[in-house]
């Protein structure tokens, strides 16, 4: 079986499902030769690319204080700064460069000044993850390479194109929002997240058409801020990924 290239999409707390996908890949002995991530997918992709296995990532996600990843900021561009999130990544991985990852890594952000896609293939890991997961309106944009960068879901929620560009033999991607059902928000953060993610769900299906396999876990019973249901989200991701990958392997043989 040839190594796959893995694209991990965005979806706030639903990103915990990616850990279940990594578990399924491990149990089915499917090797990953390249990985890309958008938004929360960039966080999981970075950990994986630098050698964290699914069990280690599971423990990191379990212990993550999802509501303490940011701090207030005096800025006309956002309510919060996600610089604290960048510090967490540095604490977990050290001061790493993307180009030094044992598994080739790419991450997607959006230049909010131009609307263009920014693909990180080199540079500081923590800065790239911060930019890729910087939800506009909530977080102050990350200033990098002369631009103001925000969440990559605006341009490519499931990051397939970098994998195609850099020669992937087989692409498996994960769309966390394919089966998503939006829930009534309970606060302003919920309103902003629903507004943000509802704008991109229709375009994602077109972006993933060129992948060899798209894993679409049914996460409809969870909302985007269900931090207390992280274990259940992981398990849902695992069940869906294992069944989808096992069926795909049978067809490929």
C-alpha positions in Angstrom: 0.0 0.0 0.0 1.5 3.3 -1.0 1.8 6.1 1.6 -1.1 8.5 1.6 -1.3 12.2 1.9 -3.7 13.4 4.6 -5.6 16.6 4.6 -7.3 17.7 7.9 -10.1 20.3 7.7 -11.4 22.9 10.0 -14.3 22.8 12.4 -13.4 24.3 15.8 -14.0 21.7 18.6 -15.1 19.1 16.0 -11.4 18.9 15.2 -11.1 16.3 18.0 -12.5 13.8 15.5 -9.2 14.1 13.7 -7.6 12.1 16.6 -10.0 9.3 15.9 -9.0 9.4 12.2 -5.3 9.1 13.2 -6.2 6.1 15.4 -8.0 4.4 12.5 -5.0 4.9 10.2 -2.7 3.4 12.8 -4.9 0.4 13.4 -5.2 -0.3 9.7 -1.4 0.1 9.2 -1.9 3.0 6.7 1.2 5.1 6.6 1.0 8.9 6.0 3.7 10.4 3.8 2.5 14.0 3.8 0.0 16.0 5.8 -1.8 19.3 5.5 -4.1 21.2 7.8 -6.5 24.1 7.9 -7.6 25.8 11.2 -7.9 23.2 14.0 -6.7 20.7 11.4 -3.4 22.6 11.2 -2.9 22.1 14.9 -3.4 18.3 14.7 -1.4 18.1 11.5 1.6 19.9 13.1 1.6 17.7 16.1 1.4 14.6 13.9 4.1 15.8 11.4 6.5 16.3 14.3 6.2 12.8 15.5 3.3 12.8 18.0 1.2 9.6 17.7 -2.5 9.5 18.0 -2.4 8.5 21.7 -0.1 11.5 22.5 -2.3 13.8 20.5 -5.4 12.4 22.3 -3.9 13.2 25.7 -3.0 16.7 24.5 -6.5 17.4 23.2 -8.1 15.9 26.4 -6.0 18.2 28.6 -6.5 21.3 26.3 -8.4 24.1 27.9 -10.3 25.1 24.8 -11.6 28.3 26.3 -8.1 29.4 27.5 -6.4 29.5 24.2 -6.6 33.2 23.8 -6.5 36.5 25.7 -8.1 39.9 25.5 -6.5 42.4 23.2 -7.0 46.1 22.5 -7.4 46.1 18.8 -9.8 47.4 16.2 -9.4 44.1 14.3 -10.6 41.5 16.9 -11.8 40.9 20.4 -9.1 38.4 21.4 -5.5 37.4 20.5 -4.6 33.7 19.9 -1.0 34.3 20.8 -1.5 32.1 23.8 -2.3 29.3 21.5 1.0 29.8 19.7 2.7 29.5 23.0 1.0 26.2 23.7 2.3 24.9 20.4 5.8 26.0 21.2 5.6 24.3 24.6 4.5 21.1 22.9 6.9 21.0 20.0 9.7 23.5 20.8 10.7 26.2 18.4 10.3 24.3 15.2 10.4 25.2 11.5 7.8 23.7 9.2 10.4 22.6 6.7 12.1 20.4 9.4 9.0 18.2 10.0 9.8 14.5 9.6 6.5 14.2 7.7 6.2 17.0 5.0 3.7 19.5 6.4 1.7 22.4 4.9 -0.9 24.7 6.4 -3.4 27.1 4.9 -4.3 30.6 6.0 -6.1 33.5 4.4 -4.7 37.0 3.7 -7.7 39.1 4.8 -6.2 42.1 3.0 -6.3 40.5 -0.4 -8.6 37.5 0.0 -5.8 35.2 -1.2 -4.8 31.8 0.0 -1.5 31.5 1.9 0.1 28.1 2.0 2.8 27.6 4.7 5.5 25.2 3.7 8.3 26.8 5.7 8.8 29.1 8.6 7.7 29.1 12.2 5.3 26.3 13.1 3.5 28.1 15.9 2.9 31.3 13.8 1.5 29.2 10.9 -0.9 27.4 13.2 -2.0 30.6 14.8 -2.7 32.2 11.4 -4.5 29.1 10.0 -6.8 29.0 13.1 -7.4 32.7 13.5 -11.2 33.1 13.3 -11.9 36.7 11.9 -14.0 38.9 14.1 -13.0 36.9 17.2 -9.3 36.9 16.9 -6.9 39.7 15.9 -5.3 38.8 12.6 -1.8 37.4 12.7 0.7 39.7 11.1 3.1 37.6 9.0 5.1 38.0 5.8 3.7 41.5 5.4 0.1 40.4 5.5 -2.8 40.2 7.9 -3.6 36.5 8.1 -6.8 34.8 9.3 -8.4 31.3 9.3 -7.7 29.2 6.2 -11.3 27.9 6.1 -12.3 31.0 4.1 -10.3 29.8 1.1 -9.9 26.1 1.6 -11.5 24.4 4.5 -10.2 20.9 3.6 -6.6 21.4 2.4 -6.4 19.2 -0.6 -4.6 21.5 -3.1 -1.2 21.6 -1.3 -1.1 17.8 -1.3 -1.8 17.7 -5.1 0.7 20.4 -5.8 3.5 18.6 -4.0 3.1 15.2 -5.7 0.8 13.1 -3.4 0.1 9.6 -4.8 -3.1 9.1 -2.9 -5.0 11.8 -1.0 -7.3 11.1 1.9 -9.0 14.1 3.4 -11.3 14.7 6.4 -14.3 17.0 6.1 -15.7 17.7 9.6 -18.6 19.8 8.4 -20.0 17.6 5.6 -22.7 16.2 7.9 -22.8 19.1 10.3 -26.1 20.4 11.6 -25.9 23.9 13.0 -27.3 24.4 16.5 -28.9 27.4 18.1 -26.1 29.5 19.6 -26.0 30.2 23.3 -23.7 33.2 23.2 -21.9 35.6 20.8 -19.1 33.2 20.2 -21.6 30.6 19.0 -23.2 33.2 16.7 -19.9 34.2 15.2 -18.8 30.6 14.7 -22.1 29.6 13.1 -22.0 32.6 10.8 -18.3 31.9 9.9 -18.6 28.2 9.2 -22.0 28.3 7.4 -20.4 30.4 4.7 -18.0 27.7 3.6 -19.9 24.4 3.9 -21.2 24.6 0.3 -17.8 25.2 -1.3 -16.0 22.5 0.5 -17.6 19.6 -1.4 -16.2 21.0 -4.6 -12.7 21.4 -3.1 -12.6 17.7 -2.0 -13.8 16.2 -5.3 -10.2 15.6 -6.5 -9.2 13.6 -3.4 -9.1 9.8 -3.6 -11.1 9.5 -0.4 -13.0 12.0 1.7 -13.9 10.9 5.3 -17.0 12.6 6.4 -17.8 11.7 10.0 -21.4 12.3 11.2 -20.9 14.9 13.9 -24.4 16.3 13.6 -25.2 15.7 17.3 -22.3 18.0 18.4 -21.9 21.7 18.1 -18.8 23.7 17.3 -18.1 24.5 21.0 -19.0 21.1 22.6 -15.8 21.0 24.6 -17.3 18.6 27.2 -18.0 16.1 24.5 -14.5 15.8 23.1 -14.2 12.1 23.9 -17.4 11.4 22.1 -16.3 13.5 19.1 -13.1 11.5 18.9 -14.9 8.2 19.0 -17.3 9.3 16.3 -14.3 10.3 14.1 -12.7 6.9 14.8 -15.8 4.8 13.9 -16.4 6.7 10.7 -12.8 6.7 9.6 -12.2 3.0 10.4 -15.3 1.9 8.4 -14.5 4.3 5.5 -10.8 3.4 5.3 -11.4 -0.3 5.6 -13.9 -0.3 2.7 -11.5 1.8 0.6 -8.6 -0.6 1.3 -10.7 -3.5 0.1 -11.4 -1.6 -3.2 -7.8 -0.7 -3.6 -6.6 -4.3 -3.3 
